[in-house]
Amino acid sequence: MNNDFKVIFLGTCACNYSRYEHRFAEDLRDSFDDDARRASSMLVDGHIMVDCGPHAADALHIVGIAAEDITDIVITHLHDDHFVPENIGRIAAGKSSHLNLWVSEDAEIDNIENVNIKRMKKLESYDISSDIRVTGLFANHDPSTSPQHLLFEKNGKKLFYGCDGAWMMTATFNYLCGSRLDMMVLDGTVGDYEGDFRMAEHNSIPMIRLMLPSLKIKEIVTENTKVYLSHLAPRLHRSHAETVEIVKNDGLCVAYDGLTVEI
């Protein structure tokens, strides 16, 4: 049994991805463009999808993952760049067994054919497979969308996914204290400037710089933690290459569509 997590970023964009939509690859696996970001989504260990928005099913095809390989989809919140029931139905349709759809316990969603809806209570852990468990954590985002950040654990390794949410809520911070994460994916919607009105729901790079020392002093992040920015809004950032340069001295990595990380 492999003790490592394998993560593929299927999409890394906030909701204004349409700026680069004409540059999306449709068929070729090697044609991802670092600046052509699809709606945020991530694949864990080849079978667990985090969020399923307008591009997720096509992104699976591009990275060579068959829809029938997906056993579980975990939804962070119900905004339509993260949750498209029709695309979840597309993935579920070709499966011989039911697809598991994990959502926050208060999420108001309709039934989807061939899908088992599993509701998550905050701060409770659930076995999502024989070796992976997931915990829903409080997220500072539009409460009408039933938001949650996610903590995945596998054989002692820990992966935090926190896109679409500003700063870190108290209960989540306290839960993560001392966790010594192996990988942390943070919302990076806003670029390297101050004074953006989205600060109550989304992070800017200056906000993340302020957070990192506190995350380190409470041993949520260590010198070995891989910290990635995702959910970037192209209109609020410079190019991917420029953003990589901007944050390299902060110890941050910038995710891009198709990036594969093993921890």
GUTOR-602069 format. One line per 5 residues: number of its first residue (from 1); their letters; for each residue x, y negated, z negated of N, C-alpha, C, O. Coordinates in steps of 0.02 Angstrom, whole numbers, m for minus. Atoms other than C-alpha are relative to their C-alpha. Layout:
REM residues N
NUM> A> X,Y,Z,X,Y,Z,X,Y,Z,X,Y,Z ~ ...
END
This chain:
REM residues 263
1> MNNDF> 42,59,0,0,0,0,44,m63,0,92,m67,m39 ~ m39,62,m4,67,m172,47,m20,m46,m57,m79,m62,m66 ~ 14,44,57,83,m284,m106,m5,m73,19,m26,m114,m22 ~ m2,69,m21,100,m444,m5,m67,m22,30,m105,18,57 ~ 53,31,m37,m33,m562,58,25,m18,70,82,m40,78
6> KVIFL> m14,26,m66,m36,m597,244,m56,m49,18,m115,m30,19 ~ 48,54,m11,m122,m761,286,9,m27,71,66,m41,91 ~ m1,34,m66,m166,m829,459,m48,m59,m4,m106,m51,m21 ~ 42,59,m4,m231,m1006,475,m36,0,68,m4,m12,119 ~ 39,m1,m61,m370,m992,603,m19,m71,22,m27,m84,82
11> GTCAC> 15,70,m14,m410,m1178,592,24,m42,m58,23,m19,m115 ~ m32,42,52,m334,m1324,496,m26,m71,2,8,m117,m21 ~ 23,68,m13,m443,m1473,538,m60,m19,m42,m103,23,m57 ~ 61,30,26,m568,m1586,453,m47,m11,60,m30,9,116 ~ 55,m5,m48,m727,m1622,549,9,m39,65,m34,m33,109
16> NYSRY> m6,35,m65,m659,m1736,687,47,36,48,84,4,86 ~ m40,m41,m45,m575,m1592,778,m14,m13,73,29,2,115 ~ 19,8,m70,m667,m1641,938,49,m46,38,50,m45,100 ~ m48,43,m33,m530,m1769,973,47,40,46,68,15,98 ~ m47,m41,m37,m420,m1627,1036,m33,63,29,2,109,50
21> EHRFA> 34,m61,m19,m552,m1501,1086,18,23,71,19,82,85 ~ m17,m18,m69,m502,m1508,1269,67,36,5,84,64,57 ~ m65,m32,m1,m331,m1440,1220,m2,68,m35,51,98,m44 ~ 6,m65,32,m397,m1282,1135,15,56,51,m9,55,107 ~ m9,m59,m41,m333,m1118,1205,m61,45,m6,m88,52,m61
26> EDLRD> 59,m43,1,m474,m1000,1252,19,74,1,m16,115,m29 ~ m16,m71,m9,m385,m838,1295,70,20,m22,80,76,m44 ~ m69,m20,11,m197,m844,1269,20,m7,m73,12,m61,m102 ~ m17,1,70,m134,m799,1097,57,m49,m15,61,m77,m69 ~ m58,42,12,25,m901,1119,m12,m73,22,36,m110,30
31> SFDDD> 15,67,m24,m64,m1060,1174,m29,m46,m53,m60,m97,m36 ~ 20,48,52,m103,m1139,1006,41,m63,8,101,m61,22 ~ m32,65,m2,m62,m1323,1006,m2,m28,m71,m56,m33,m101 ~ m3,22,70,m3,m1392,837,m46,m59,m14,m68,m68,m71 ~ 43,58,10,m106,m1550,863,m72,11,20,m114,m33,11
36> ARRAS> 69,m16,m18,m263,m1465,928,m29,45,m54,m28,106,m49 ~ 22,m36,59,m341,m1416,764,m74,18,4,m116,m24,20 ~ 69,m22,4,m499,m1312,750,m26,m9,m71,12,m24,m117 ~ 31,5,66,m621,m1318,604,34,49,m48,50,105,m30 ~ m41,m37,48,m536,m1254,446,m29,70,m14,m88,79,m28
41> SMLVD> 16,m70,15,m536,m1066,420,65,37,m9,117,17,17 ~ m61,m38,14,m413,m938,358,m17,74,m3,m72,94,m21 ~ 7,m73,1,m389,m750,373,48,28,m51,108,13,m50 ~ m41,m31,53,m325,m648,225,4,75,13,m48,109,15 ~ m14,m71,m9,m247,m477,254,m40,31,58,m57,90,56
46> GHIMV> 29,m26,m62,m329,m459,424,m74,17,m2,m102,37,49 ~ 71,m21,3,m506,m428,360,m44,m46,m41,m105,m38,m41 ~ 39,46,40,m560,m568,242,5,m70,31,59,m98,35 ~ 1,66,m30,m612,m731,324,m24,m51,m51,m74,m40,m86 ~ 22,56,42,m622,m894,227,m31,m52,46,3,m82,87
51> DCGPH> 41,46,m40,m758,m1002,305,m8,25,72,36,56,100 ~ 16,m21,m68,m840,m972,472,m39,m56,32,m101,m57,32 ~ 29,59,m32,m873,m1134,564,m9,9,75,m16,65,98 ~ 15,m3,m72,m895,m1176,748,52,35,42,37,57,97 ~ m53,m28,m41,m727,m1107,806,27,67,m25,68,98,8
56> AADAL> m32,m57,33,m692,m960,690,m2,64,41,48,99,45 ~ 5,m62,m39,m756,m820,801,48,0,59,80,51,74 ~ m47,5,m57,m655,m882,951,72,3,m24,115,32,9 ~ m68,m2,26,m500,m908,843,21,72,m17,79,89,m7 ~ m16,m70,11,m509,m725,791,24,33,64,73,70,65
61> HIVGI> m19,m29,m65,m502,m677,974,70,m21,20,109,19,45 ~ m65,26,m21,m350,m787,1004,56,32,m39,110,45,m10 ~ m54,m32,39,m250,m709,862,m3,76,4,37,110,m29 ~ 2,m72,m12,m300,m535,917,m33,41,m53,m16,100,m62 ~ 37,m36,52,m416,m487,775,m70,14,25,m106,m32,46
66> AAEDI> 67,m19,m23,m574,m392,822,m51,m18,m53,m38,m11,m113 ~ 53,20,47,m736,m453,744,m19,59,m46,m35,48,m105 ~ 20,m57,41,m773,m276,683,50,15,m56,35,53,m102 ~ m50,m8,53,m613,m284,577,m16,m42,m61,11,m30,m115 ~ 16,44,55,m688,m420,469,m50,34,m47,m105,52,m26
71> TDIVI> 44,m33,49,m763,m344,311,m37,m51,m43,m92,m38,m66 ~ 27,49,46,m795,m503,211,13,m70,26,65,m84,55 ~ m8,72,m13,m822,m689,238,m16,m36,m65,m68,m24,m95 ~ 9,39,62,m802,m807,90,m9,m73,20,33,m101,55 ~ 17,68,m21,m883,m979,109,17,m49,m56,m2,m39,m114
76> THLHD> m17,51,50,m812,m1132,21,m57,m48,m12,m66,m72,m68 ~ 57,44,8,m966,m1239,53,m39,0,66,m18,29,115 ~ 48,m9,m54,m1111,m1263,173,1,m55,53,m45,m57,94 ~ m5,47,m55,m1056,m1409,282,11,39,66,43,91,66 ~ 2,m40,m61,m1074,m1357,464,66,6,37,69,39,88
81> DHFVP> m65,m16,m27,m889,m1366,503,33,58,m37,88,79,m20 ~ m24,m57,38,m867,m1224,377,m48,59,m1,m29,115,m14 ~ 51,m52,6,m1029,m1127,385,m48,m5,59,m90,m51,61 ~ 45,m3,m58,m1116,m1082,549,m31,70,0,2,118,20 ~ 31,m66,5,m1240,m939,521,1,40,65,9,101,65
86> ENIGR> 1,m35,m65,m1247,m899,708,67,35,13,68,90,40 ~ m65,m32,m10,m1059,m864,711,11,57,m48,44,106,m31 ~ m2,m56,46,m1072,m757,556,m39,59,29,m18,116,24 ~ 40,m51,m33,m1208,m662,648,37,33,58,31,93,68 ~ m40,m28,m55,m1093,m641,799,50,50,m26,59,103,4
91> IAAGK> m50,m45,28,m960,m561,690,m33,62,m29,m7,117,m22 ~ 34,m57,31,m1085,m451,598,m32,47,50,m39,106,37 ~ 40,m38,m49,m1175,m393,755,35,63,24,3,114,36 ~ m35,m57,m28,m1039,m276,815,25,50,m51,62,96,m33 ~ m26,m43,52,m1006,m192,649,m46,59,m13,m107,53,m10
96> SSHLN> 40,m59,17,m1062,m17,604,m24,m2,m73,m72,32,m91 ~ 20,9,70,m1073,m68,420,m16,m74,m12,1,m116,29 ~ 18,69,15,m1138,m225,337,62,m43,m13,111,m20,m41 ~ m50,50,17,m1031,m381,329,m18,m31,m67,m76,m48,m78 ~ 12,32,64,m1013,m453,154,12,m75,7,65,m96,31
101> LWVSE> m5,73,m3,m1044,m641,142,m2,m26,m72,m52,m20,m106 ~ m8,24,68,m982,m720,m20,m12,m75,m2,21,m113,34 ~ 17,71,6,m1058,m887,m71,m8,m18,m73,m17,26,m115 ~ 14,22,68,m1078,m991,m227,m71,19,m19,m115,20,24 ~ 65,m26,22,m1225,m932,m331,m58,m46,16,m115,m22,22
106> DAEID> 55,47,m13,m1326,m1090,m296,m9,m17,73,m49,m61,90 ~ 5,15,m71,m1305,m1088,m107,m68,21,27,m90,78,17 ~ 65,m14,m30,m1470,m1098,m15,10,18,74,19,m26,116 ~ m11,m24,m68,m1450,m991,141,m52,53,16,m78,88,m28 ~ 47,m50,m23,m1563,m881,245,36,67,12,97,68,19
111> NIENV> m28,m65,m16,m1537,m696,273,27,2,71,m1,m29,116 ~ m30,m9,m66,m1427,m647,420,2,75,12,21,114,m32 ~ 3,m71,m15,m1447,m480,507,67,34,m8,119,8,13 ~ m59,m42,12,m1321,m346,455,49,m33,m48,109,m19,m46 ~ m43,35,48,m1253,m459,317,m27,9,m71,m86,m1,m84
116> NIKRM> 15,m2,72,m1250,m429,129,23,m65,m32,82,m82,m29 ~ m17,63,32,m1256,m594,35,18,14,m73,m21,44,m110 ~ m25,m11,68,m1153,m590,m124,13,m68,m33,51,m108,m6 ~ m2,65,33,m1170,m735,m246,52,1,m56,56,48,m96 ~ m57,5,46,m1022,m792,m351,m15,m52,m54,m33,m108,m40
121> KKLES> 2,47,55,m1030,m870,m523,70,m30,m9,120,6,m5 ~ m65,34,9,m893,m998,m554,39,32,m57,11,50,m109 ~ m48,m25,49,m741,m934,m649,m9,74,m15,21,99,m63 ~ 5,m73,6,m796,m752,m631,35,32,61,30,8,117 ~ m38,m33,m53,m687,m632,m530,m38,59,28,m74,95,m8
126> YDISS> 36,m53,m35,m753,m510,m401,50,41,42,94,13,74 ~ m41,m43,m42,m670,m360,m318,m27,m4,71,m82,19,85 ~ 21,8,m70,m678,m400,m134,23,59,42,m3,71,96 ~ m23,m62,m31,m581,m243,m86,35,39,m55,35,19,m113 ~ m31,m42,51,m485,m106,m174,59,m34,m34,76,m16,m90
131> DIRVT> m59,31,29,m335,m220,m204,m3,m76,m3,45,m108,m24 ~ 6,73,0,m399,m399,m187,m62,m20,m39,m116,8,m29 ~ 58,29,33,m511,m498,m302,m1,m75,12,51,m106,26 ~ 9,71,m14,m580,m673,m281,m39,m32,m56,m84,m2,m85 ~ 34,39,51,m634,m806,m404,m21,m67,30,20,m100,62
136> GLFAN> 23,66,m22,m740,m958,m363,13,m51,m54,m3,m40,m112 ~ m17,53,47,m680,m1119,m445,m36,m64,18,m56,m74,76 ~ 35,63,m11,m761,m1289,m464,39,m44,49,100,m49,45 ~ m31,44,m49,m728,m1410,m320,m34,m68,0,m95,m72,m8 ~ 25,68,1,m748,m1598,m314,m20,m21,70,17,m55,106
141> HDPST> 25,12,m67,m853,m1610,m157,m76,m6,m5,m105,6,m58 ~ 72,11,m3,m1033,m1646,m105,m37,58,m35,m37,113,m9 ~ 31,m56,37,m1133,m1545,m235,m58,32,37,m76,89,22 ~ 56,m30,m37,m1277,m1517,m113,23,56,46,m19,94,71 ~ m26,m52,m45,m1162,m1402,m12,25,61,m38,55,105,m8
146> SPQHL> m21,m57,41,m1128,m1281,m157,75,14,7,94,69,27 ~ m72,m8,m13,m939,m1309,m152,35,45,m50,15,49,m109 ~ m45,m38,45,m807,m1194,m224,69,4,31,76,13,91 ~ m67,m20,m20,m620,m1176,m215,8,74,m17,m34,102,m52 ~ m7,m73,6,m552,m999,m212,68,20,m25,119,m9,m6
151> LFEKN> m62,m31,22,m420,m898,m302,m2,73,19,m45,111,m5 ~ m7,m70,m19,m369,m734,m221,59,29,m39,110,m3,m47 ~ m52,m35,36,m266,m608,m320,9,70,28,m39,105,43 ~ m16,m66,m28,m177,m453,m257,64,24,m32,118,m3,m21 ~ m58,m31,31,m60,m345,m360,46,m52,m32,107,m49,m24
156> GKKLF> m38,51,36,m5,m494,m465,15,m62,39,38,m111,9 ~ m12,60,m40,11,m616,m321,m64,m42,3,m120,m15,3 ~ 56,46,5,m100,m770,m320,1,m52,55,52,m84,69 ~ 9,46,m56,m165,m876,m177,m59,m45,m15,m115,m20,m24 ~ 53,49,11,m265,m1035,m206,m18,m35,65,27,m56,102
161> YGCDG> 24,35,m60,m372,m1110,m67,m46,m55,m23,m99,m43,m51 ~ 37,56,26,m434,m1285,m105,m14,m54,51,0,m113,39 ~ 18,50,m51,m493,m1370,54,m70,m27,m12,m114,9,m37 ~ 62,36,12,m635,m1496,48,m12,m9,m75,m56,24,m104 ~ 7,16,71,m616,m1564,m127,57,m46,m20,114,m35,m2
166> AWMMT> m51,49,20,m524,m1711,m206,28,18,m69,m7,45,m112 ~ m33,m12,63,m399,m1698,m348,m12,72,m23,m9,118,18 ~ 17,m66,26,m441,m1550,m462,m44,m9,m61,m28,m47,m106 ~ 47,7,55,m588,m1532,m579,28,33,m64,68,79,m60 ~ m29,m20,63,m553,m1504,m764,m4,76,m11,46,107,m30
171> ATFNY> 7,m71,12,m622,m1327,m775,45,41,45,72,92,24 ~ m44,m35,m47,m524,m1274,m621,73,m8,m22,111,41,m22 ~ m68,13,24,m364,m1355,m686,16,44,m60,69,76,m63 ~ m12,m40,60,m382,m1269,m855,4,74,16,44,111,m13 ~ m1,m71,m19,m419,m1101,m772,67,19,32,92,74,22
176> LCGSR> m61,m15,m37,m262,m1114,m665,64,m11,m40,117,11,m20 ~ m60,15,39,m143,m1173,m802,39,64,m15,12,113,m40 ~ m43,m58,12,4,m1054,m814,m5,55,51,24,108,42 ~ 12,m54,m49,m51,m957,m660,59,14,45,65,68,73 ~ m60,m9,m42,114,m983,m566,m19,27,68,m2,83,86
181> LDMMV> 25,m20,m66,34,m976,m395,57,17,47,110,m14,46 ~ m47,m16,m54,126,m893,m252,m11,m44,61,36,m60,97 ~ 16,43,m57,36,m1000,m124,m59,m44,m18,m106,m21,m50 ~ 54,47,13,m73,m1154,m135,m15,m37,64,29,m66,96 ~ 23,37,m60,m175,m1227,9,m43,m57,m25,m95,m46,m56
186> LDGTV> 34,60,25,m230,m1405,m28,m33,m38,57,m8,m41,113 ~ 33,46,m46,m352,m1519,59,47,m58,15,72,m91,m31 ~ m43,56,m21,m250,m1645,159,m35,m44,51,m4,m68,98 ~ 40,36,m49,m390,m1736,249,31,m66,21,35,m82,80 ~ m22,69,m12,m315,m1910,233,76,m4,4,111,32,m30
191> GDYEG> m71,5,m13,m143,m1964,293,39,m35,m54,17,m40,m112 ~ m47,29,47,2,m2053,210,m12,m75,m8,30,m116,13 ~ 15,70,14,m81,m2215,159,m48,m2,m59,m79,48,m77 ~ 43,9,59,m178,m2285,11,m61,m40,19,m61,m77,68 ~ 60,41,m9,m352,m2359,m1,m53,31,44,m94,m6,72
196> DFRMA> 52,m31,m41,m458,m2231,90,m62,14,m43,m56,36,m100 ~ 62,m7,38,m641,m2223,37,m18,72,m15,m63,85,m55 ~ 17,m71,10,m642,m2032,43,30,30,m63,25,90,m74 ~ m38,m26,57,m542,m2017,m120,m42,40,m50,m13,76,m91 ~ 42,m38,46,m692,m1945,m214,m15,70,24,m41,111,m14
201> EHNSI> 14,m67,m28,m705,m1794,m98,59,31,36,60,91,47 ~ m56,m26,m40,m540,m1777,m5,66,m29,m25,69,m85,m51 ~ m66,23,19,m354,m1791,m40,34,m39,56,24,m25,115 ~ m49,31,m44,m231,m1910,40,68,27,m20,75,58,m73 ~ m68,m21,18,m45,m1874,43,24,m34,m64,54,m1,m106
206> PMIRL> m19,30,65,m13,m2004,m95,m34,32,m59,m4,38,m113 ~ 34,m34,55,m144,m1918,m202,34,66,m17,41,83,m76 ~ m33,m64,11,m57,m1751,m180,67,m10,m34,87,28,m78 ~ m63,15,33,109,m1829,m227,m10,m13,m75,32,7,m116 ~ 14,12,70,30,m1886,m390,m18,65,m37,m1,73,m96
211> MLPSL> 22,m62,31,m43,m1713,m424,57,48,m14,57,82,m65 ~ m50,m53,3,113,m1609,m396,38,4,m67,47,59,m93 ~ m36,m6,64,209,m1656,m556,m43,31,m55,m18,69,m96 ~ 45,m29,50,56,m1612,m662,m10,74,12,m13,113,m35 ~ 7,m71,m17,34,m1448,m570,62,39,m21,58,97,m41
216> KIKEI> m63,m34,17,216,m1408,m602,10,5,m76,31,56,m102 ~ m12,0,72,221,m1457,m785,m46,50,m35,m29,76,m89 ~ 46,m50,28,72,m1342,m818,9,69,32,m32,114,21 ~ m19,m63,m31,153,m1203,m717,m55,30,43,m63,91,48 ~ 45,m22,m53,15,m1194,m589,42,9,64,34,57,101
221> VTENT> m48,m2,m55,150,m1230,m459,70,7,m29,86,m26,m79 ~ m70,m7,20,332,m1175,m477,44,m14,61,19,m30,115 ~ m46,11,m56,487,m1195,m370,m8,53,54,16,44,109 ~ 9,m54,m49,436,m1033,m283,m68,m3,35,m80,37,80 ~ 66,4,m30,258,m1085,m239,4,m32,69,34,m85,78
226> KVYLS> 6,29,m67,225,m1115,m55,m63,m44,1,m119,m18,m6 ~ 56,47,2,115,m1271,m47,m12,m26,71,32,m56,102 ~ 18,19,m68,24,m1303,118,m56,m51,m1,m102,m48,m42 ~ 55,46,m14,m83,m1447,177,m41,27,57,m13,48,108 ~ 45,m20,m53,m234,m1399,279,m60,m47,m1,m63,m93,m42
231> HLAPR> 58,44,m5,m401,m1479,328,23,m72,12,4,m118,m24 ~ m25,65,m18,m313,m1626,410,m45,m33,52,m65,0,101 ~ 40,37,m49,m414,m1759,502,48,m34,49,85,m79,28 ~ m48,29,m48,m319,m1804,663,m1,m76,3,51,m107,11 ~ 4,73,m5,m382,m1983,663,30,m35,m61,41,m95,m60
236> LHRSH> m27,29,61,m313,m2009,488,74,17,m11,104,m4,m59 ~ m69,m22,5,m142,m1931,519,39,m19,63,10,m33,115 ~ m44,2,m58,6,m1951,633,2,70,32,m35,114,10 ~ m4,m65,m32,54,m1805,746,23,52,m50,48,36,m104 ~ m23,m53,44,92,m1636,670,74,m7,m15,94,m2,m73
241> AETVE> m72,5,10,279,m1658,696,18,m57,m46,62,m50,m89 ~ m14,57,44,278,m1829,614,m22,14,m71,12,m5,m119 ~ 25,m16,67,174,m1765,467,48,48,m35,59,41,m96 ~ m50,m45,29,299,m1624,439,59,m39,m28,83,m25,m83 ~ m56,42,23,437,m1755,425,m20,m41,m61,20,m50,m107
246> IVKND> 23,43,54,333,m1865,310,1,36,m67,18,6,m118 ~ 9,m36,64,306,m1729,178,56,48,m17,53,81,m69 ~ m50,m52,12,463,m1624,191,38,m13,m65,58,35,m98 ~ m35,14,62,548,m1714,46,m44,9,m61,m20,9,m118 ~ 46,m14,55,393,m1682,m60,m7,75,m13,m43,95,m59
251> GLCVA> 5,m73,8,414,m1494,m41,m65,28,27,m85,83,7 ~ 63,m22,m28,253,m1481,59,9,26,71,53,2,108 ~ 3,m25,m68,219,m1381,216,m66,m21,32,m116,m30,m3 ~ 60,20,m36,93,m1430,349,m24,59,42,11,81,87 ~ 27,m56,m37,m17,m1290,413,m22,m22,69,m38,m80,81
256> YDGLT> 26,12,m68,m65,m1276,596,m36,63,22,m25,117,m5 ~ 40,m56,m23,m184,m1164,691,45,55,27,88,43,69 ~ m40,m57,m21,m109,m992,714,59,15,m45,91,67,m37 ~ m55,m11,47,20,m1009,574,m13,63,m41,m68,72,m68 ~ 3,m60,41,53,m842,488,50,m6,m58,108,m23,m47
261> VEI> m42,4,60,121,m838,310,m7,65,m39,m63,90,m48 ~ 2,m59,43,168,m687,205,30,m18,m67,83,m49,m71 ~ m25,16,67,188,m702,17,m1,64,m42,19,63,m101
END
